[in-house]
Amino acid sequence: MKKSLILFALGLVTFIPAQAQWTHYDTQTAISGVFGAINHSIESAERKKQMEIHAREKVEYEQSFKDAVEEAKDFEQQEKWEDALSKYEEAAKLNCNYGYSDQRQISRKINDLYEKAGRTEDGPSILNNSKTILADYSKYRYVRENPIYVNKKNTPTKIVRVACSDSETRLEMEIESQYANFGVYIRGKAYIKGNKGGKLGLAGAENLSVAPATTTIPWPYQKLRFVLIFPPLPADATEFDFIVPSSEWQFKDIKCK
């Protein structure tokens, strides 16, 4: 098919200049249109081929997925948490590729099994979410869960707590993974800017890597909670912006009083 289309195009290229009434622009447009149609046809054929391969593989691996889930359930009944975790992760890999079941349920199961297996220390950062919450906020002059703010960018990240003291400004944030091995990081150029004062650069991060390093969230729908720490805002500031230049993180008018 590709060969016949190309031969047709070459024949048309030869034919077009012989037509005196055509301008140079007409000729170039016609040639461009023909090759555009060829490329579109080739791409469509390749996409169709990939879809056919994917459909065959989905059928081929479906039983492997079901077997992994059943084995995981058996290991759970026997309280063999490590083995159950391994099998659920095996099922999750196939499910991410071919979509056999609700990945949210599998991801939640994996989270639970990491805790039952006692692997919260060496597991993914999502297991350390609770460590980002301070036990004592009594020394902070302002603390607000789910603060009001404006964010016109589309992002799976949200601010879950703001805490302001005379020593730091603390942003607790949460992001939900969109796909397997979802990479997250914070750029060193991040800053906050209050309505009473200038820019304040990033001073630290908890449970999140600073670029060029990356924190990976293993499975879709898992949530990573992290903290960004900035210098203290002026005591008379009533709101501030959190900005990461050239990114979707553009949180504005965050209340701090």
HUDA-V491734 format. One record per residue. RES is the residue in three letters. PSI is psi in whole degrees, -180 to 180 (* if undefined). Layout:
# HUDA-V491734
RES/PSI ; RES/PSI
This chain:
# HUDA-V491734
MET/-46 ; LYS/-44 ; LYS/-44 ; SER/-37 ; LEU/-42 ; ILE/-42 ; LEU/-40 ; PHE/-43 ; ALA/-44 ; LEU/-38 ; GLY/-38 ; LEU/-39 ; VAL/-39 ; THR/-35 ; PHE/-40 ; ILE/-49 ; PRO/-21 ; ALA/-13 ; GLN/105 ; ALA/-30 ; GLN/-9 ; TRP/138 ; THR/171 ; HIS/-38 ; TYR/-42 ; ASP/-43 ; THR/-49 ; GLN/-38 ; THR/-42 ; ALA/-44 ; ILE/-46 ; SER/-41 ; GLY/-41 ; VAL/-49 ; PHE/-31 ; GLY/-41 ; ALA/-38 ; ILE/-48 ; ASN/-41 ; HIS/-41 ; SER/-43 ; ILE/-45 ; GLU/-40 ; SER/-42 ; ALA/-40 ; GLU/-41 ; ARG/-42 ; LYS/-40 ; LYS/-44 ; GLN/-39 ; MET/-39 ; GLU/-42 ; ILE/-44 ; HIS/-42 ; ALA/-41 ; ARG/-43 ; GLU/-37 ; LYS/-45 ; VAL/-41 ; GLU/-40 ; TYR/-1 ; GLU/-42 ; GLN/-36 ; SER/-39 ; PHE/-49 ; LYS/-40 ; ASP/-42 ; ALA/-42 ; VAL/-44 ; GLU/-41 ; GLU/-39 ; ALA/-44 ; LYS/-40 ; ASP/-44 ; PHE/-35 ; GLU/-44 ; GLN/-31 ; GLN/1 ; GLU/34 ; LYS/80 ; TRP/-40 ; GLU/-45 ; ASP/-40 ; ALA/-43 ; LEU/-45 ; SER/-41 ; LYS/-38 ; TYR/-36 ; GLU/-35 ; GLU/-43 ; ALA/-38 ; ALA/-38 ; LYS/-46 ; LEU/-38 ; ASN/-36 ; CYS/-34 ; ASN/-36 ; TYR/-10 ; GLY/61 ; TYR/-29 ; SER/-176 ; ASP/110 ; GLN/-26 ; ARG/-45 ; GLN/-42 ; ILE/-41 ; SER/-41 ; ARG/-40 ; LYS/-42 ; ILE/-44 ; ASN/-47 ; ASP/-40 ; LEU/-31 ; TYR/-41 ; GLU/-43 ; LYS/-31 ; ALA/-2 ; GLY/36 ; ARG/30 ; THR/-24 ; GLU/-41 ; ASP/2 ; GLY/-173 ; PRO/162 ; SER/-23 ; ILE/-22 ; LEU/-11 ; ASN/19 ; ASN/-41 ; SER/-24 ; LYS/-12 ; THR/-8 ; ILE/122 ; LEU/141 ; ALA/-28 ; ASP/112 ; TYR/14 ; SER/-24 ; LYS/1 ; TYR/135 ; ARG/-19 ; TYR/128 ; VAL/130 ; ARG/123 ; GLU/146 ; ASN/60 ; PRO/157 ; ILE/134 ; TYR/173 ; VAL/131 ; ASN/106 ; LYS/-8 ; LYS/148 ; ASN/115 ; THR/145 ; PRO/8 ; THR/142 ; LYS/156 ; ILE/124 ; VAL/-18 ; ARG/143 ; VAL/135 ; ALA/124 ; CYS/132 ; SER/-177 ; ASP/-5 ; SER/-20 ; GLU/163 ; THR/126 ; ARG/123 ; LEU/114 ; GLU/127 ; MET/162 ; GLU/137 ; ILE/139 ; GLU/131 ; SER/139 ; GLN/-21 ; TYR/175 ; ALA/142 ; ASN/49 ; PHE/118 ; GLY/134 ; VAL/145 ; TYR/168 ; ILE/136 ; ARG/143 ; GLY/-17 ; LYS/3 ; ALA/147 ; TYR/165 ; ILE/154 ; LYS/115 ; GLY/164 ; ASN/-1 ; LYS/71 ; GLY/173 ; GLY/-165 ; LYS/143 ; LEU/118 ; GLY/163 ; LEU/130 ; ALA/-23 ; GLY/167 ; ALA/142 ; GLU/131 ; ASN/22 ; LEU/138 ; SER/149 ; VAL/132 ; ALA/143 ; PRO/-2 ; ALA/158 ; THR/138 ; THR/129 ; THR/131 ; ILE/116 ; PRO/-45 ; TRP/154 ; PRO/145 ; TYR/-1 ; GLN/145 ; LYS/132 ; LEU/127 ; ARG/133 ; PHE/168 ; VAL/136 ; LEU/131 ; ILE/131 ; PHE/163 ; PRO/164 ; PRO/142 ; LEU/155 ; PRO/145 ; ALA/-27 ; ASP/4 ; ALA/138 ; THR/-20 ; GLU/165 ; PHE/165 ; ASP/146 ; PHE/120 ; ILE/133 ; VAL/108 ; PRO/141 ; SER/42 ; SER/176 ; GLU/-7 ; TRP/92 ; GLN/73 ; PHE/124 ; LYS/157 ; ASP/43 ; ILE/122 ; LYS/137 ; CYS/19 ; LYS/*
